Amino acid sequence: MAKSTSLMAVALLAALFAATAVYAFRTGATVSTSEPHTLKLGHSLDQGHPVHAALEFMAERLDEKSSGTLRMEVIPNGQLGAETECVSLVQRGVIAMTKVSAAPLENFVPEMAIFGVPYVFEDEQHYWRVLESDLGRELLLAGEKQGLHGLCYYDAGARSFYTVSKPILEPADLAGLLIRVQESPTSIAMVEALGGSPTPVDFSDLYTNLQQGVLDGAENNPPSFYTNRHYEVCKQYSLDEHTRTPDLLVISQRWWSRLNTQQQQWLAEAAAESAEFERQLWKEKTEEALTKSKEKGVEVYTPDLQAFREQVKPLLESYRGSRVGDLIDRIQKMADDP
């Protein structure tokens, strides 16, 4: 019923927004620099999330840079649909922008699968070295053929396992456990490689599934674990940090092409500033989330990662000769760069 309601809401919004946008797209009209214009951005996060705060910050900076002629309207909490629904709306130009995790974006942009490959990054420093390199820029723009122009990466930390009962201290502990994953083929392969049973479930249904025992656990970053109150049902959190999956801010290629050079520059600058703002905020929220989770009775573990890395080596080898395999090679070559 909820799924049906969500789809109906998206359809109604699509009809509403498309009525004002389609003509301009077909005629190639550009956005005026003298008249106020609003870019609608929908995302699925709650208003307490660091990324939402960064998007509001970006809206303020864009308003300042453009003297109020180019604005952003941030619509949170999945009001326009789940992540994949928002991406579809952006592709069609129904809304201008969205924030999406690289995992579900894999269903639209195959190159995003690289972020679901476990332990492809040695550590956080290696991860950011890649994202800030030419390769990171290449990946950010990989969705242009699919109508998605990447603007920036937002830090979403490292994803780790949390469970209702026993902690995950080694891969063998995942045997027989139903673990929620995002709707990503690579996320599914990752949990299978580590010995668990991956179960794609919409994030909005995750708490109930954990509470009712339908699932044994899930995997996510500390802020998401805490802000969504998963600590109430999962008292074991193991920081195995199997993947580092960024959020991406994307704009419809249709909308991007309608902006002139000055407007594109304003938007790119505001996005870059918001990414820097979010990265610092994310660090603070991660530390806060772990501290508060412990106060709520959660046991936080730091397992030895070597066994996990060894367990997934066959999975990494299976990509050899593919586009993802090429990306793995390029990323691994950057591990020891200064």
Secondary structure, 3 states (H helix, E strand, C coil): CHHHHHHHHHHHHHHHHHHHHHHHHHHCCCCCCCCCEEEEEECCCCCCCHHHHHHHHHHHHHHHHCCCCEEEEEECCCCCCCHHHHHHHHHCCCCCEEEEEHHHHCCCCHHHHHHHCCCCCCCHHHHHHHHCCHHHHHHHCCCHHHCEEEEEEECCCEEEEEECCCCCCCHHHHCCCEEEECCCHHHHHHHHHCCCEEEECCHHHHHHHHHCCCCCEEEECHHHHHHCCHHHCCCEEEEEEEEECCEEEEEEHHHHHHCCHHHHHHHHHHHHHHHHHHHHHHHHHHHHHHHHHHHCCCEEECCCCHHHHHHCHHHHHHCCCCHHHHHHHHHHHCCCCC
